[in-house]
Amino acid sequence: MAESHYEITYIIKPDIEEEAKKTLIDRYDKIVKDNGANNVESKDWEKRRLAYEIANYKEGIYHIITLDTDNEDALNEFDRLSKFDDNILRHMIIKREA
């Protein structure tokens, strides 16, 4: 089975401290790598104004992870854990065309 390309975009609370943000990003990068994702590239996009208020926040820090995987364990684990993390306002996982 060929690997599929995915992109995970998540929005981090804008008032998080820099060290806590780095720890959060490292944690989620490790989660996807430990669950079988390959060619993981993780980068901050920027702080942007949100289209609508989420949890009393009008802006958030966008972060993007691109990865390749042949099973969905990495995606499912990211999805499951990010739903419980108060520092992540929203996340979206999309499958990219090759």
N, C-alpha and C positions, 0 to 999 in steps of 0.2 A: 504494500500500500504506500502510495506516494505521500510525502509530507505536504500539508496545507499551510498556507500563510495566513496569519491572523494579526490583528491589531487590537490592543486593549487601550482604551482611553479612559482615564479616571480623573476626577476633580477632587483636589485636596483642599481642605479648609484654608482660607487665606491667612488666618491669624496663627497658624502653627509655627513654632520656632524652627529655625533652620536645621538644628541638630535633630529634632524630632522628625522633620520632613525627610532628612537623609536616611534616618533609621527606618521610617515607613517605606520608602522607596526600595531600600536594600532588602527589606523583609519580603516585599511582594516580588521583586526580581528573583530572590532565592526560591520562593514558592513555585514559580513557573519553571525554573531550571530543575529543581528537585523532582518535579512531576513529569519530566520527560521532554520539555521544550528545548529546541535547539536554536542557535543563531539569535539569541535574545539581545535586542538593542533597546535600551531604556533611556529616555531623554525628557527633560522638562520642555514644555512648549512655552507657556508664559502665564502670567496672571491676567485673567480676562474678566470682563463684566459678564454676568450670567443673563440669559434671556429672561429669566424669571427668578424670583427669590427662592432659594432652597435653604431650609432650616435657618431662616433669618440672615442668610448671607447673600449679598448682591454681587459678589465676585468670588472667583476661585482660581486655584493654581492647576492648570491642566498638565497632565503627565501622560506620555505615550510609550507603550511597550510594543515592539514588533517582534514576532516570533514565528518559528516553524515547528510543527508537531504533526505526528501521524495518529495520535489519539487525543482525546479531549480531556484527559485527567488534569493537565495543567490549567486549562480554561475553567473547568468545573471547580477546582480547588480555589482559584483566584476569585471566581464568582461567589462561592460560598463564604469565604472569609471576609471579603470586602463588604458584604452586606451587613456584617456585624461591627465593622470598624467605624467609629464615630468620626474619625478624621477624613474619611472618604465620603464626599457628598453624593456623588453619582459615579457610575462606571458603565462602559459599553464595550462589548466584545464584537468585532466584526471579522468575517472571513474575507480575505483579499484575493483577488484574482492574480494568478501567477504572471 
